[in-house]
Amino acid sequence: MLFAADEELVGKAFYDEDRKIALLVSEKLYGDKLVEEADLVKLMYEASVLVLTGKKTVEIAVKLGLVHPEAVLYVKNVPHAHVYKM
């Protein structure tokens, strides 16, 4: 299982009152380890479950074909996606 987020989002929370959605990008889940894009790509391919948050992180998964652009959830303009590989 891989939790990955854009660095500037870790430790923040986003709430969409209209849709009753909360997105918590906690350091406890996402961690504090920074990786280069090439390493993130490798981790994304290796993980069977991905929880991705942030423009840069989600765009990488979309470019790799792991996430369909229409499957991205936006909470206060922050992209978020889950991937489950079978």
N, C-alpha and C positions, 0 to 999 in steps of 0.2 A: 504494500500500500504506500503510495506516494502522495504527500501533501506538498504542493509547491505554490508559491505566491510571489508577486513582485515585492521586492525588498521594502519599498515604502509603505506597503499595506499591512505588514505584519504588526500585530498589536492593536489594530483598529477594528471598529465595528461599524456596520452600515445597516440602516433600517429603512425599509420601504413601508411606510404606514398604510398607504392605500392598498397594497397587496398583502400586508401582514407578513412580510418576509424580513428575517434578520440574518445577516451574514457576519459572523465573528471570525476574524482572521487571527486567532490566538497563537502566540509564540509556542505555547504548550503543544499544539498540534502541528503547526507549520515549521517550528524550529527556528534556529538562528544561523544555520549554515548557509553560506552563499556559495553558489556554484556557477561555473561558466556555462554558456548556452550548450556547448557540445556535451558537457557532462549531464545537463538536464535532459537533453534529447535521449541520451543513453538510459537514464533513469526512467524516462517515460516509456520507452520501449520495453524495459525489463519488468516494470510494475504491472500487476494485474488489475489494480484499482488505482485511479488517479483522482485527486481532488485538487482542482486548479483554480487560482484566483489572480486576477489582474490582467491588464491589457497585454503586456509582453509575454507572460506565461501562457495565457490562453491562445494567443496568436501563434505561438510555436506549435502547440498541439493541433491547431487548425491546419497549419501549413504541412504538418506531418500526416494529416489525414486521420488523426485520432479523434478529433472532435468536428462534427458538422457545424458550420457557422450558425445555422438556425437552431441548434441545440444549446447555444450559450444563453445563460440566464444573466440578466443585468440587474443589479441591486444598486440603486443610486449611481448608475453609470459605471459600476465596477463589474467587469465580466467574470463569470463563475461557471465552471463546468465540472461534471463528474464523468469518468470513463470506467466502465466495467468490461473487462475482457473475458471472454469465455474460452 
